[in-house]
Amino acid sequence: MARAVTTNRKVVSTVFGWAIAILIFFPILWTILTSFKTEAEAIASPPSFLVFDWTLENYSTVQERSDYFLHFMNSVILSLGSTVLGLLIAIPAAWSMAFVPAKRTKDVLMWMLSTKMLPPVGVLVPIYLIFRDIGLLDTRLGLVIVLTLINLPIIIWMLFTYFREIPGDILEAARMDGASLRDEIIHVLTPMAVPGIASTLLLNVILAWNEAFWTLNLTAANAAPLTAFIASYSSPEGLFYAKLSAASTMAIAPILILGWFSQKQLVRGLTFGAVK
Amino acid sequence: MSLRTSALMGACAVMALATAASAETTITVATVNNGDMIRMQGLTSDFEAKHPDIKVEWVTLEENVLRQRVTTDVATKGGQYDVMTIGTYEVPIWGKQGWLVGLNDLPESYDVDDLLPAIRGGLTVDGTLYAAPFYGESSMVMYRKDLVEAAGLEMPEAPTWDQVREIAAATTDKANEVYGICLRGKAGWGENMAFLTAMSNSFGAKWFDMEWTPQFDSPEWKRTLTFYLDLMENYGPPGASSNGFNENLALFQTGKCAMWIDATVAASFVTNPDESEVADQVGFALAPDNGLGKRGNWLWAWNLGIPAGTEKEEAAKAFVEWATSKEYTELVAEKEGWANVPPGTRTSLYENPAYLEAAPFAQMTLESIEAADPQNPTVDEVPYVGVQFVAIPEFQGLGTAVGQQFSAALAGQVTAEQALANAQTLTEREMKRAGY
């Protein structure tokens, strides 16, 4: 029987939940509000919250100065490209580790995770040299490869966790019915793992969208995504907070909207298997 | 005509067109996000009109990101950029490494002798000019005339540190959130250490002696740091250990600081009525001294350099020449007014009455720049070049590590003595490791 929850407790937990949510969302809200202020209002003390002269001037300046569409398209191509490529590699890898584990599978998983512990700047120069020699600097292809590689451990780990929850008996039954390995993965495993794959996909798109080390260091004029677009408005010498906020809002808007619409999938995927 | 012949002729025509198109050179310019650079970006069409065969692509990045980005590229000869915006810190190091194209062959019409000697000196290694200055800056005192006057005091044109302390004490009104002095406290070699290294020069301190032995255990450094901490603790704004240029600019513009010692480039911001609440009350003075012959002001310039190994050297040179020429100054003046021309690079600009009239801070900027000598930055002789930095590759890491110690002292986490002792130890260790 479900425990009776008093109204008081409900109110307290609701208020608490909202307070935490607002606290977390506040910096983003502040960025959005600042993007509609003038530069002078952006630094005003005490700051004005909602009562100020709303202006779209920053957006038009940003639009005038930079090619938002080029950066946006690069972000879309990089995040989707690296996610699709990553999934193509990770699904078979996670399948083999979940259903046909070998003696060293756990070690392999830990080793994969350990690659995430290396500070990226430690391998910047070697990767830069390799990219220079094979002509991948400032290309979308080069970045898709790098982003796939850096996110691959996380994709494999997530998929491995989901796949482990799927009873091996079902796959075995499919095999008994004469399904080939390909059929087994495509027609039996994948449909059952759709929520897990979907949330992995979404998380990876977000990670790739926000990646700001490699996307800044390996690009110049052609393949730079929205992270470089934001970096072009930040300045240690000069107050351009309103313009920086406008550029940031434009950069995060697509992913914010995507996250908003897919939050159910995301939460479901992330908590999948947490409660049995 | 057979189908095959027409196809062949068509192919030839396409190839001819493609060759014609490829005669156009595209150069990529990497730059920082500040007002003067953005203005230059807006005027690119003038350059492209004068050089129809050259197209310019811009990559604008935040200063620290740009530094990391262009350093990787120039060191690996990555060839991503044809023109790079670099500071006076990088030019001598990169020039010595052979990473930059020498610019001694600029045409006579460029008038290289017109460049301010202090700035030009910092960009020259063994007689070769390795970058052309786009704008130059020093640091100076910006103060509120109304507050100083209300306190019954007067700001001398060349104040001493004791006079600065006296004015700071008299103008501080913490109840009304007005602080006598705002100075950088945020850790970083280009943040608090730019200020403190320049300040230490006027106290007779130095980073290294002639044997490259760190000098943080000297009485001069102790005097510098305790004076700074005392000034900031008593008359500075709260939370100053996280204040950099931008934070202090915001404080000054909103009327919370009576004095601010920082980059001369700030003068155009604080006197702009669209941005600043105190625009009509700002006065300027030289950075303070202690009567030892050196002032506490720095010298910096953003310069355009060409990485060695670029395949488009000619086009890149044409661009650098255009962007740092006298004609460019006139172009900006014509389109946006004299107050907006990039300052601090050419003598002729400071002889131009139109400029002197439009920019009330011009004379003080020039005097500040001329008061700094990167070749002889300190009271005693030192083995290094650079006023607010030491032009060795290790300085970025060292400066930031020492800056963290001094920032921690400002935040009250360590004492001045501890901060200096830590700075001495870590500098000794790093210099030993680097083989000095």
Interface residues (C-beta under 8 A of the other chain):
Chain A: E39 A40 I43 A44 S45 R65 S66 L124 V125 Y128 L129 R132 L137 D138 L216 N217 A220 A221 A224 A228 A231 S232 Y233 S234 S235 P236 E237 G238 L239 F240
Chain B: T28 A30 V32 N33 N34 G35 I38 Q41 E57 W58 V59 T60 L61 E62 E63 N64 V65 Q68 R69 T72 D73 A75 T76 K77 G78 G79 Q80 Y81 G190 E191 G244 F245 N246 L249 A250 Q253 T254 K256 A263 V265 F269 D274 E275 S276 E277
